Amino acid sequence: MNVLEHLNRYKHIPQVADLARQVEQIRGELEKQILEDFHRAFHGPNARRFAPTKELAEACLVVSELDPKVKKTIIEDVIKTQLAEYEVLFAGGESDAWLTKVDLRRKWLLKTAVEFEKTLAAMFPPSWQVPARLALAFCEVTRSQLSHAMELRPQDIDVGTLLHAHKIMSELESLLVRKYTSFQPHDRTPKSSVSTNPFVEDEQSSKTENTNPFEEAASTVETLVSPFSGAVCRCFQPYLKIYIESMDKRLNEQIEKFANDMKSYKFEHIDAEESNVVPCCGELFTIYKNVLVEFSPWSWRVWGRLYYRKIAPTKVLKVGAHPMPNIMKDINMKELTAVLAQVQTLWREGDTPKLSEDDVRRVCSVLVSAEYCEEMTGRLEAKLKERSLPSLVHSISLTHEQDLFHAVLAQCIALLVAHEESLCDPALSSMTKINWMMEQTGDQSPYVTAISQHISSSIPLIRHNLHTSRKYFTRFCDKLAAAILNKFVQQVYKCRPINSVGCEQLLLDCHALKAVMLQLPVVALQMRRDPPQTYTRMVGRGMARAELVLQVVMGEYATHNDLVDKFIRLLPDATIADFQKVLEMRGVKDRASVLELYRQRTLGNSTESPHRAQVSPGSSSQVAAQIPPSQASPVVSSTANSSPEHEMSKIARLERMLKSRRLIS
């Protein structure tokens, strides 16, 4: 054969052509002789007492050099002989063929495989991988027989039987995958680049060698899926709906039980070491963990939404004076966002929810439970992707379910913030009832004391019930502080008429309220702890605006230009509406002309924001670039100019006053 390979291009020569015919004749005779020997060995009169012989083992080595069809024929004949008994014992009509007897099939394979390894396996070259091919053929026959049996008796298939059969066969598949790790039914071994033909010239064999040092060698390692994965269990897929329907029914009943239990659930006081996650949350995920098998990864979508719709709303949506709009339907996030906006609008209109201590504990418990469910849903998605086939990973997503729990979290935080705002609103509203035309400053105003008392009495309860969810407690504090500070700034604008002493009193209140807000996350906390830095910076920014407004109001200006300059310098991001409120606080009479001056100054730069162009009705269209002091408003003092040193001395005097009264440190 090697000579013919060398003389392949000379076959037109009669002597070479005759030699080729002789070689083919020899190969044909060898193939026929070897096939007859194997047939006689496995099907002859002494087949039952057959033992491997040296001659047949050497014949297999010869077969490796002959036509591949010969090797395939021998292997198929050996496997068919080995499985002949199995096909009869477990045929579709036999009692042992049913799903309840799959354990007998596994025992038969393990016994047969052990005997084959001890006797016949050594006769075949290892490269033929006959034991692995025998196991794969067993799986194919088993899958065909089980499919036929289930087609004949579909009415006898129940969940228990299906689970039992799938468990036994999947364990067998896993065992075969581990035992025959590198087996592939089709030969993928690349041919060696070194020729075994002694007649091949050296220069010809060297042509395949790569001499480019910059070219990376192609990797021959492939990540292949084992042929034993799903080799049997694929037959169960058409019947998995039986299992899924049963599991859906079971979880439906369990969720109904959870919903009924929640109606009578008591949100009692918890210790610092305890978690106030609603118990049914853990039970739900424990149940799902127990049924998390290869059958039902897609069913979680239904179960998660059912849990959200039937359990979370029973305790979140029915607290406060007005229950939230019904969202217990399968809606998308766009609709859900609109519902939440509607709820917040209802709160802003004055019907703010006032919660009892039990209500606060209830909302906090639902918040922590929703956080737990959101986290566990993410872990569940990761586990499902880990257990699924690579082709199905991209289709597994529980993002929508996580969004539903995020919505519950947002509802809980908004409800708690609205509750705290409702406690502080009366105090903030009382600011406009105070006479700010004062003759001297005093201690902090009563409204600051009232806000401090409300925070000191209500925040510890919320913090205690959210001690396992510090992230969302911090978020609650951020939103509450931002809401209170924003309302405080808006109330400052309404404090009119006001004189410089009244402004100093408001500045004193600013520092006192800032101190209260800075301690909000840690108020009445036994262990000394500083509030988060981001929270501290946010409070500082929020209160700074009120302080800057008051500095503008209490300043002394020779001209309206000085007033406009200082306002623009201290509040560069303010709107013309903010400036108009400052004028009203100062009691400026000719506001239209000053507003027009402000508009011209701010629109002088072409890059200025468009919102500054909003001028209130009645503003004059003609104003001088500078108004003489004689035409200034009476409240604008012309006796002194406001210098930075003068302003700093006033602030320093105010801070000394606060320290002397121990309002700041």
Contacts in CASP RR format, 6 or more apart in sequence:
PFRMAT RR
TARGET T0000
AUTHOR 0000-0000-0000
METHOD contacts of the structure
MODEL  1
MNVLEHLNRYKHIPQVADLARQVEQIRGELEKQILEDFHRAFHGPNARRF
APTKELAEACLVVSELDPKVKKTIIEDVIKTQLAEYEVLFAGGESDAWLT
KVDLRRKWLLKTAVEFEKTLAAMFPPSWQVPARLALAFCEVTRSQLSHAM
ELRPQDIDVGTLLHAHKIMSELESLLVRKYTSFQPHDRTPKSSVSTNPFV
EDEQSSKTENTNPFEEAASTVETLVSPFSGAVCRCFQPYLKIYIESMDKR
LNEQIEKFANDMKSYKFEHIDAEESNVVPCCGELFTIYKNVLVEFSPWSW
RVWGRLYYRKIAPTKVLKVGAHPMPNIMKDINMKELTAVLAQVQTLWREG
DTPKLSEDDVRRVCSVLVSAEYCEEMTGRLEAKLKERSLPSLVHSISLTH
EQDLFHAVLAQCIALLVAHEESLCDPALSSMTKINWMMEQTGDQSPYVTA
ISQHISSSIPLIRHNLHTSRKYFTRFCDKLAAAILNKFVQQVYKCRPINS
VGCEQLLLDCHALKAVMLQLPVVALQMRRDPPQTYTRMVGRGMARAELVL
QVVMGEYATHNDLVDKFIRLLPDATIADFQKVLEMRGVKDRASVLELYRQ
RTLGNSTESPHRAQVSPGSSSQVAAQIPPSQASPVVSSTANSSPEHEMSK
IARLERMLKSRRLIS
1 23 0 8 1.000
1 65 0 8 1.000
2 196 0 8 1.000
2 197 0 8 1.000
2 198 0 8 1.000
2 199 0 8 1.000
3 19 0 8 1.000
3 199 0 8 1.000
4 19 0 8 1.000
4 20 0 8 1.000
4 23 0 8 1.000
5 197 0 8 1.000
5 199 0 8 1.000
5 200 0 8 1.000
6 197 0 8 1.000
6 199 0 8 1.000
6 200 0 8 1.000
7 16 0 8 1.000
7 19 0 8 1.000
10 16 0 8 1.000
11 17 0 8 1.000
11 20 0 8 1.000
27 66 0 8 1.000
27 67 0 8 1.000
30 62 0 8 1.000
30 66 0 8 1.000
31 66 0 8 1.000
31 67 0 8 1.000
31 70 0 8 1.000
34 59 0 8 1.000
34 62 0 8 1.000
34 63 0 8 1.000
34 66 0 8 1.000
34 70 0 8 1.000
34 74 0 8 1.000
35 70 0 8 1.000
35 73 0 8 1.000
35 74 0 8 1.000
37 55 0 8 1.000
37 56 0 8 1.000
37 59 0 8 1.000
38 56 0 8 1.000
38 59 0 8 1.000
38 74 0 8 1.000
38 77 0 8 1.000
38 78 0 8 1.000
39 77 0 8 1.000
41 47 0 8 1.000
41 50 0 8 1.000
41 53 0 8 1.000
41 56 0 8 1.000
42 50 0 8 1.000
42 77 0 8 1.000
42 78 0 8 1.000
42 81 0 8 1.000
43 81 0 8 1.000
51 119 0 8 1.000
52 119 0 8 1.000
52 120 0 8 1.000
52 122 0 8 1.000
52 123 0 8 1.000
53 123 0 8 1.000
56 123 0 8 1.000
57 122 0 8 1.000
57 123 0 8 1.000
57 124 0 8 1.000
60 74 0 8 1.000
60 123 0 8 1.000
60 124 0 8 1.000
60 125 0 8 1.000
60 128 0 8 1.000
61 125 0 8 1.000
63 70 0 8 1.000
63 71 0 8 1.000
63 74 0 8 1.000
64 71 0 8 1.000
64 125 0 8 1.000
64 127 0 8 1.000
71 128 0 8 1.000
75 124 0 8 1.000
75 128 0 8 1.000
75 130 0 8 1.000
75 133 0 8 1.000
78 120 0 8 1.000
78 124 0 8 1.000
78 130 0 8 1.000
78 134 0 8 1.000
79 130 0 8 1.000
79 133 0 8 1.000
79 134 0 8 1.000
79 137 0 8 1.000
82 112 0 8 1.000
82 116 0 8 1.000
82 134 0 8 1.000
83 134 0 8 1.000
83 137 0 8 1.000
83 138 0 8 1.000
83 141 0 8 1.000
86 105 0 8 1.000
86 108 0 8 1.000
86 112 0 8 1.000
86 138 0 8 1.000
86 141 0 8 1.000
87 141 0 8 1.000
87 145 0 8 1.000
89 96 0 8 1.000
89 108 0 8 1.000
90 96 0 8 1.000
90 97 0 8 1.000
90 101 0 8 1.000
90 104 0 8 1.000
90 105 0 8 1.000
90 108 0 8 1.000
90 142 0 8 1.000
90 145 0 8 1.000
91 97 0 8 1.000
91 145 0 8 1.000
92 145 0 8 1.000
92 148 0 8 1.000
92 149 0 8 1.000
92 152 0 8 1.000
93 149 0 8 1.000
93 152 0 8 1.000
95 101 0 8 1.000
96 104 0 8 1.000
97 145 0 8 1.000
97 146 0 8 1.000
97 149 0 8 1.000
98 149 0 8 1.000
98 153 0 8 1.000
98 156 0 8 1.000
99 146 0 8 1.000
99 149 0 8 1.000
99 150 0 8 1.000
99 157 0 8 1.000
99 161 0 8 1.000
99 162 0 8 1.000
99 164 0 8 1.000
99 165 0 8 1.000
100 161 0 8 1.000
100 164 0 8 1.000
100 165 0 8 1.000
102 146 0 8 1.000
102 164 0 8 1.000
102 165 0 8 1.000
102 168 0 8 1.000
102 169 0 8 1.000
103 168 0 8 1.000
105 142 0 8 1.000
106 168 0 8 1.000
106 169 0 8 1.000
106 171 0 8 1.000
106 172 0 8 1.000
109 135 0 8 1.000
109 138 0 8 1.000
109 172 0 8 1.000
112 134 0 8 1.000
112 138 0 8 1.000
113 131 0 8 1.000
113 134 0 8 1.000
113 135 0 8 1.000
116 131 0 8 1.000
116 134 0 8 1.000
117 131 0 8 1.000
120 130 0 8 1.000
121 130 0 8 1.000
121 131 0 8 1.000
124 130 0 8 1.000
129 180 0 8 1.000
129 183 0 8 1.000
131 180 0 8 1.000
132 180 0 8 1.000
132 183 0 8 1.000
133 185 0 8 1.000
135 176 0 8 1.000
135 179 0 8 1.000
135 180 0 8 1.000
135 228 0 8 1.000
136 183 0 8 1.000
136 185 0 8 1.000
136 227 0 8 1.000
136 228 0 8 1.000
136 231 0 8 1.000
139 173 0 8 1.000
139 176 0 8 1.000
139 228 0 8 1.000
139 231 0 8 1.000
139 232 0 8 1.000
140 231 0 8 1.000
142 169 0 8 1.000
142 232 0 8 1.000
143 231 0 8 1.000
143 232 0 8 1.000
143 234 0 8 1.000
143 235 0 8 1.000
144 235 0 8 1.000
146 165 0 8 1.000
146 232 0 8 1.000
146 235 0 8 1.000
146 236 0 8 1.000
147 235 0 8 1.000
150 157 0 8 1.000
150 235 0 8 1.000
150 239 0 8 1.000
154 239 0 8 1.000
157 239 0 8 1.000
157 242 0 8 1.000
158 242 0 8 1.000
159 242 0 8 1.000
159 243 0 8 1.000
159 246 0 8 1.000
162 236 0 8 1.000
162 239 0 8 1.000
162 240 0 8 1.000
162 242 0 8 1.000
162 243 0 8 1.000
163 243 0 8 1.000
165 236 0 8 1.000
166 233 0 8 1.000
166 236 0 8 1.000
166 295 0 8 1.000
169 232 0 8 1.000
169 233 0 8 1.000
169 236 0 8 1.000
170 230 0 8 1.000
170 233 0 8 1.000
170 294 0 8 1.000
172 232 0 8 1.000
173 228 0 8 1.000
173 229 0 8 1.000
173 230 0 8 1.000
173 231 0 8 1.000
173 232 0 8 1.000
173 233 0 8 1.000
176 226 0 8 1.000
176 228 0 8 1.000
176 231 0 8 1.000
177 226 0 8 1.000
177 228 0 8 1.000
177 229 0 8 1.000
180 226 0 8 1.000
180 228 0 8 1.000
181 226 0 8 1.000
183 226 0 8 1.000
183 227 0 8 1.000
184 224 0 8 1.000
184 227 0 8 1.000
185 227 0 8 1.000
188 222 0 8 1.000
188 224 0 8 1.000
190 220 0 8 1.000
193 208 0 8 1.000
193 209 0 8 1.000
194 205 0 8 1.000
195 205 0 8 1.000
210 217 0 8 1.000
233 294 0 8 1.000
240 295 0 8 1.000
240 296 0 8 1.000
243 295 0 8 1.000
243 296 0 8 1.000
244 295 0 8 1.000
244 296 0 8 1.000
244 299 0 8 1.000
247 291 0 8 1.000
247 295 0 8 1.000
247 296 0 8 1.000
247 299 0 8 1.000
248 299 0 8 1.000
248 302 0 8 1.000
248 303 0 8 1.000
251 287 0 8 1.000
251 288 0 8 1.000
251 299 0 8 1.000
251 303 0 8 1.000
251 306 0 8 1.000
252 306 0 8 1.000
254 283 0 8 1.000
254 284 0 8 1.000
254 287 0 8 1.000
255 284 0 8 1.000
255 303 0 8 1.000
255 306 0 8 1.000
255 307 0 8 1.000
255 310 0 8 1.000
255 311 0 8 1.000
256 310 0 8 1.000
258 280 0 8 1.000
258 283 0 8 1.000
258 284 0 8 1.000
258 307 0 8 1.000
258 310 0 8 1.000
258 311 0 8 1.000
259 310 0 8 1.000
259 311 0 8 1.000
259 314 0 8 1.000
261 280 0 8 1.000
262 278 0 8 1.000
262 280 0 8 1.000
262 311 0 8 1.000
262 314 0 8 1.000
262 315 0 8 1.000
263 314 0 8 1.000
265 278 0 8 1.000
265 315 0 8 1.000
267 276 0 8 1.000
267 315 0 8 1.000
267 358 0 8 1.000
267 361 0 8 1.000
267 362 0 8 1.000
267 365 0 8 1.000
268 361 0 8 1.000
269 361 0 8 1.000
270 276 0 8 1.000
270 464 0 8 1.000
270 465 0 8 1.000
272 464 0 8 1.000
272 467 0 8 1.000
275 368 0 8 1.000
275 468 0 8 1.000
276 361 0 8 1.000
276 364 0 8 1.000
276 365 0 8 1.000
276 368 0 8 1.000
276 369 0 8 1.000
276 465 0 8 1.000
276 468 0 8 1.000
277 365 0 8 1.000
277 368 0 8 1.000
277 369 0 8 1.000
277 372 0 8 1.000
277 468 0 8 1.000
278 311 0 8 1.000
278 315 0 8 1.000
278 365 0 8 1.000
278 366 0 8 1.000
278 369 0 8 1.000
280 311 0 8 1.000
281 369 0 8 1.000
281 372 0 8 1.000
281 373 0 8 1.000
281 376 0 8 1.000
282 372 0 8 1.000
282 376 0 8 1.000
284 303 0 8 1.000
284 307 0 8 1.000
284 373 0 8 1.000
285 373 0 8 1.000
285 376 0 8 1.000
285 380 0 8 1.000
288 300 0 8 1.000
288 303 0 8 1.000
288 380 0 8 1.000
292 380 0 8 1.000
292 383 0 8 1.000
292 384 0 8 1.000
292 387 0 8 1.000
294 387 0 8 1.000
297 384 0 8 1.000
297 387 0 8 1.000
297 388 0 8 1.000
297 392 0 8 1.000
297 396 0 8 1.000
298 396 0 8 1.000
300 380 0 8 1.000
300 384 0 8 1.000
300 398 0 8 1.000
300 401 0 8 1.000
301 398 0 8 1.000
301 400 0 8 1.000
301 401 0 8 1.000
304 377 0 8 1.000
304 401 0 8 1.000
304 404 0 8 1.000
305 330 0 8 1.000
305 401 0 8 1.000
305 404 0 8 1.000
307 373 0 8 1.000
308 401 0 8 1.000
308 404 0 8 1.000
308 405 0 8 1.000
308 408 0 8 1.000
309 328 0 8 1.000
309 329 0 8 1.000
309 330 0 8 1.000
310 328 0 8 1.000
312 366 0 8 1.000
312 369 0 8 1.000
312 370 0 8 1.000
312 405 0 8 1.000
312 408 0 8 1.000
313 326 0 8 1.000
313 327 0 8 1.000
313 328 0 8 1.000
315 362 0 8 1.000
315 363 0 8 1.000
315 365 0 8 1.000
315 366 0 8 1.000
316 324 0 8 1.000
316 363 0 8 1.000
316 366 0 8 1.000
316 408 0 8 1.000
316 411 0 8 1.000
316 412 0 8 1.000
316 415 0 8 1.000
317 323 0 8 1.000
317 324 0 8 1.000
317 326 0 8 1.000
317 327 0 8 1.000
317 328 0 8 1.000
317 411 0 8 1.000
318 324 0 8 1.000
319 353 0 8 1.000
319 355 0 8 1.000
319 359 0 8 1.000
319 362 0 8 1.000
319 363 0 8 1.000
319 415 0 8 1.000
320 353 0 8 1.000
320 354 0 8 1.000
320 355 0 8 1.000
320 359 0 8 1.000
320 415 0 8 1.000
321 351 0 8 1.000
321 352 0 8 1.000
321 353 0 8 1.000
321 354 0 8 1.000
322 346 0 8 1.000
322 351 0 8 1.000
322 353 0 8 1.000
324 339 0 8 1.000
324 343 0 8 1.000
324 411 0 8 1.000
325 339 0 8 1.000
325 342 0 8 1.000
325 343 0 8 1.000
327 336 0 8 1.000
327 339 0 8 1.000
327 407 0 8 1.000
331 339 0 8 1.000
333 400 0 8 1.000
333 403 0 8 1.000
333 407 0 8 1.000
336 403 0 8 1.000
336 404 0 8 1.000
336 407 0 8 1.000
340 407 0 8 1.000
340 410 0 8 1.000
340 411 0 8 1.000
340 414 0 8 1.000
343 411 0 8 1.000
343 414 0 8 1.000
344 414 0 8 1.000
344 418 0 8 1.000
347 353 0 8 1.000
347 414 0 8 1.000
347 418 0 8 1.000
352 418 0 8 1.000
352 419 0 8 1.000
352 421 0 8 1.000
352 422 0 8 1.000
352 425 0 8 1.000
353 415 0 8 1.000
353 418 0 8 1.000
353 419 0 8 1.000
353 422 0 8 1.000
354 419 0 8 1.000
354 422 0 8 1.000
354 423 0 8 1.000
355 363 0 8 1.000
355 415 0 8 1.000
355 416 0 8 1.000
355 419 0 8 1.000
357 461 0 8 1.000
360 416 0 8 1.000
360 419 0 8 1.000
360 458 0 8 1.000
360 461 0 8 1.000
360 462 0 8 1.000
360 465 0 8 1.000
361 461 0 8 1.000
361 465 0 8 1.000
363 412 0 8 1.000
363 415 0 8 1.000
363 416 0 8 1.000
364 412 0 8 1.000
364 416 0 8 1.000
364 462 0 8 1.000
364 465 0 8 1.000
364 466 0 8 1.000
365 465 0 8 1.000
366 408 0 8 1.000
366 412 0 8 1.000
367 408 0 8 1.000
367 409 0 8 1.000
367 412 0 8 1.000
367 413 0 8 1.000
367 416 0 8 1.000
367 466 0 8 1.000
367 469 0 8 1.000
367 472 0 8 1.000
368 465 0 8 1.000
368 466 0 8 1.000
368 468 0 8 1.000
368 469 0 8 1.000
368 472 0 8 1.000
370 405 0 8 1.000
370 406 0 8 1.000
370 408 0 8 1.000
370 409 0 8 1.000
370 412 0 8 1.000
371 405 0 8 1.000
371 409 0 8 1.000
371 469 0 8 1.000
371 471 0 8 1.000
371 472 0 8 1.000
373 405 0 8 1.000
374 402 0 8 1.000
374 405 0 8 1.000
374 406 0 8 1.000
374 409 0 8 1.000
377 398 0 8 1.000
377 401 0 8 1.000
377 402 0 8 1.000
377 405 0 8 1.000
378 398 0 8 1.000
378 402 0 8 1.000
380 398 0 8 1.000
381 396 0 8 1.000
381 397 0 8 1.000
381 398 0 8 1.000
384 396 0 8 1.000
384 398 0 8 1.000
385 393 0 8 1.000
385 396 0 8 1.000
388 396 0 8 1.000
409 472 0 8 1.000
413 472 0 8 1.000
413 475 0 8 1.000
413 476 0 8 1.000
413 479 0 8 1.000
414 479 0 8 1.000
416 462 0 8 1.000
416 476 0 8 1.000
416 480 0 8 1.000
417 476 0 8 1.000
417 479 0 8 1.000
417 480 0 8 1.000
417 483 0 8 1.000
419 458 0 8 1.000
420 454 0 8 1.000
420 455 0 8 1.000
420 458 0 8 1.000
420 459 0 8 1.000
420 480 0 8 1.000
420 484 0 8 1.000
421 480 0 8 1.000
421 483 0 8 1.000
421 484 0 8 1.000
421 487 0 8 1.000
423 454 0 8 1.000
423 458 0 8 1.000
424 450 0 8 1.000
424 451 0 8 1.000
424 454 0 8 1.000
424 455 0 8 1.000
424 484 0 8 1.000
424 487 0 8 1.000
425 487 0 8 1.000
426 450 0 8 1.000
427 446 0 8 1.000
427 447 0 8 1.000
427 448 0 8 1.000
427 450 0 8 1.000
427 451 0 8 1.000
427 454 0 8 1.000
428 447 0 8 1.000
428 451 0 8 1.000
428 484 0 8 1.000
428 487 0 8 1.000
428 488 0 8 1.000
428 491 0 8 1.000
429 491 0 8 1.000
430 446 0 8 1.000
430 447 0 8 1.000
430 450 0 8 1.000
431 445 0 8 1.000
431 447 0 8 1.000
431 491 0 8 1.000
431 492 0 8 1.000
431 494 0 8 1.000
431 495 0 8 1.000
432 491 0 8 1.000
432 494 0 8 1.000
432 495 0 8 1.000
434 445 0 8 1.000
434 447 0 8 1.000
434 495 0 8 1.000
436 495 0 8 1.000
436 496 0 8 1.000
436 497 0 8 1.000
436 498 0 8 1.000
436 499 0 8 1.000
436 502 0 8 1.000
436 503 0 8 1.000
436 505 0 8 1.000
436 506 0 8 1.000
437 497 0 8 1.000
437 498 0 8 1.000
437 499 0 8 1.000
437 502 0 8 1.000
438 499 0 8 1.000
438 501 0 8 1.000
438 502 0 8 1.000
438 505 0 8 1.000
439 501 0 8 1.000
440 501 0 8 1.000
441 501 0 8 1.000
441 502 0 8 1.000
441 504 0 8 1.000
441 505 0 8 1.000
441 508 0 8 1.000
441 657 0 8 1.000
442 505 0 8 1.000
442 508 0 8 1.000
443 661 0 8 1.000
443 663 0 8 1.000
444 508 0 8 1.000
444 509 0 8 1.000
444 512 0 8 1.000
444 663 0 8 1.000
445 505 0 8 1.000
445 509 0 8 1.000
447 509 0 8 1.000
448 509 0 8 1.000
448 512 0 8 1.000
448 513 0 8 1.000
448 516 0 8 1.000
451 484 0 8 1.000
451 513 0 8 1.000
451 516 0 8 1.000
452 516 0 8 1.000
455 516 0 8 1.000
455 520 0 8 1.000
455 523 0 8 1.000
456 523 0 8 1.000
456 524 0 8 1.000
459 520 0 8 1.000
459 521 0 8 1.000
459 523 0 8 1.000
459 524 0 8 1.000
460 523 0 8 1.000
460 524 0 8 1.000
460 525 0 8 1.000
462 473 0 8 1.000
462 476 0 8 1.000
463 473 0 8 1.000
463 521 0 8 1.000
463 525 0 8 1.000
466 472 0 8 1.000
466 473 0 8 1.000
466 476 0 8 1.000
467 473 0 8 1.000
473 521 0 8 1.000
474 521 0 8 1.000
474 532 0 8 1.000
474 535 0 8 1.000
477 520 0 8 1.000
477 521 0 8 1.000
477 531 0 8 1.000
477 535 0 8 1.000
478 534 0 8 1.000
478 535 0 8 1.000
478 538 0 8 1.000
480 520 0 8 1.000
481 517 0 8 1.000
481 520 0 8 1.000
481 535 0 8 1.000
481 538 0 8 1.000
481 539 0 8 1.000
482 538 0 8 1.000
482 542 0 8 1.000
484 517 0 8 1.000
485 517 0 8 1.000
485 539 0 8 1.000
485 542 0 8 1.000
485 543 0 8 1.000
485 546 0 8 1.000
486 542 0 8 1.000
488 513 0 8 1.000
488 543 0 8 1.000
488 546 0 8 1.000
489 542 0 8 1.000
489 545 0 8 1.000
489 546 0 8 1.000
489 549 0 8 1.000
492 506 0 8 1.000
492 546 0 8 1.000
492 549 0 8 1.000
492 550 0 8 1.000
493 549 0 8 1.000
493 578 0 8 1.000
493 581 0 8 1.000
493 582 0 8 1.000
493 584 0 8 1.000
493 585 0 8 1.000
495 506 0 8 1.000
495 585 0 8 1.000
496 584 0 8 1.000
496 585 0 8 1.000
496 587 0 8 1.000
497 585 0 8 1.000
497 587 0 8 1.000
498 506 0 8 1.000
498 553 0 8 1.000
498 585 0 8 1.000
500 554 0 8 1.000
500 555 0 8 1.000
502 554 0 8 1.000
503 550 0 8 1.000
503 553 0 8 1.000
503 554 0 8 1.000
504 554 0 8 1.000
504 650 0 8 1.000
504 654 0 8 1.000
506 546 0 8 1.000
506 550 0 8 1.000
507 547 0 8 1.000
507 550 0 8 1.000
507 554 0 8 1.000
507 651 0 8 1.000
507 654 0 8 1.000
508 654 0 8 1.000
508 657 0 8 1.000
508 658 0 8 1.000
508 663 0 8 1.000
510 543 0 8 1.000
510 546 0 8 1.000
510 547 0 8 1.000
510 550 0 8 1.000
511 654 0 8 1.000
511 655 0 8 1.000
511 658 0 8 1.000
511 663 0 8 1.000
511 664 0 8 1.000
512 658 0 8 1.000
512 663 0 8 1.000
512 664 0 8 1.000
513 543 0 8 1.000
514 539 0 8 1.000
514 540 0 8 1.000
514 543 0 8 1.000
515 663 0 8 1.000
515 664 0 8 1.000
517 539 0 8 1.000
517 543 0 8 1.000
518 531 0 8 1.000
518 536 0 8 1.000
518 539 0 8 1.000
519 531 0 8 1.000
520 531 0 8 1.000
521 531 0 8 1.000
521 532 0 8 1.000
521 535 0 8 1.000
522 529 0 8 1.000
522 530 0 8 1.000
522 531 0 8 1.000
530 536 0 8 1.000
545 571 0 8 1.000
548 570 0 8 1.000
548 571 0 8 1.000
549 571 0 8 1.000
549 578 0 8 1.000
549 582 0 8 1.000
551 570 0 8 1.000
551 647 0 8 1.000
551 651 0 8 1.000
552 563 0 8 1.000
552 566 0 8 1.000
552 567 0 8 1.000
552 570 0 8 1.000
552 571 0 8 1.000
552 582 0 8 1.000
553 582 0 8 1.000
553 585 0 8 1.000
553 586 0 8 1.000
554 650 0 8 1.000
555 566 0 8 1.000
555 642 0 8 1.000
555 647 0 8 1.000
556 636 0 8 1.000
556 637 0 8 1.000
556 639 0 8 1.000
556 640 0 8 1.000
556 641 0 8 1.000
556 642 0 8 1.000
556 646 0 8 1.000
557 563 0 8 1.000
557 566 0 8 1.000
557 632 0 8 1.000
557 636 0 8 1.000
557 637 0 8 1.000
557 641 0 8 1.000
557 642 0 8 1.000
558 629 0 8 1.000
558 632 0 8 1.000
558 636 0 8 1.000
558 637 0 8 1.000
558 638 0 8 1.000
558 641 0 8 1.000
559 626 0 8 1.000
559 627 0 8 1.000
559 628 0 8 1.000
559 629 0 8 1.000
559 632 0 8 1.000
559 636 0 8 1.000
560 588 0 8 1.000
560 593 0 8 1.000
560 594 0 8 1.000
560 597 0 8 1.000
560 627 0 8 1.000
560 632 0 8 1.000
560 633 0 8 1.000
560 636 0 8 1.000
561 597 0 8 1.000
561 626 0 8 1.000
561 627 0 8 1.000
562 641 0 8 1.000
562 642 0 8 1.000
563 586 0 8 1.000
563 594 0 8 1.000
563 636 0 8 1.000
564 579 0 8 1.000
564 594 0 8 1.000
564 597 0 8 1.000
564 598 0 8 1.000
564 601 0 8 1.000
566 642 0 8 1.000
567 574 0 8 1.000
567 579 0 8 1.000
567 582 0 8 1.000
567 598 0 8 1.000
568 598 0 8 1.000
568 601 0 8 1.000
568 602 0 8 1.000
571 578 0 8 1.000
575 611 0 8 1.000
575 612 0 8 1.000
575 614 0 8 1.000
576 595 0 8 1.000
576 598 0 8 1.000
576 599 0 8 1.000
576 602 0 8 1.000
576 611 0 8 1.000
576 612 0 8 1.000
576 613 0 8 1.000
576 614 0 8 1.000
576 615 0 8 1.000
576 616 0 8 1.000
577 614 0 8 1.000
577 616 0 8 1.000
579 595 0 8 1.000
579 598 0 8 1.000
580 591 0 8 1.000
580 595 0 8 1.000
580 616 0 8 1.000
583 591 0 8 1.000
583 594 0 8 1.000
583 595 0 8 1.000
584 591 0 8 1.000
586 633 0 8 1.000
586 635 0 8 1.000
586 636 0 8 1.000
587 633 0 8 1.000
587 635 0 8 1.000
588 594 0 8 1.000
588 633 0 8 1.000
588 635 0 8 1.000
588 636 0 8 1.000
589 633 0 8 1.000
589 634 0 8 1.000
590 631 0 8 1.000
590 633 0 8 1.000
592 618 0 8 1.000
592 619 0 8 1.000
592 620 0 8 1.000
593 620 0 8 1.000
593 623 0 8 1.000
593 627 0 8 1.000
595 615 0 8 1.000
595 616 0 8 1.000
595 619 0 8 1.000
596 615 0 8 1.000
596 619 0 8 1.000
596 620 0 8 1.000
596 621 0 8 1.000
596 622 0 8 1.000
596 623 0 8 1.000
597 623 0 8 1.000
597 625 0 8 1.000
597 627 0 8 1.000
599 612 0 8 1.000
599 613 0 8 1.000
599 615 0 8 1.000
599 619 0 8 1.000
600 623 0 8 1.000
602 608 0 8 1.000
602 612 0 8 1.000
603 612 0 8 1.000
603 613 0 8 1.000
629 638 0 8 1.000
632 638 0 8 1.000
640 646 0 8 1.000
655 664 0 8 1.000
658 664 0 8 1.000
659 665 0 8 1.000
END
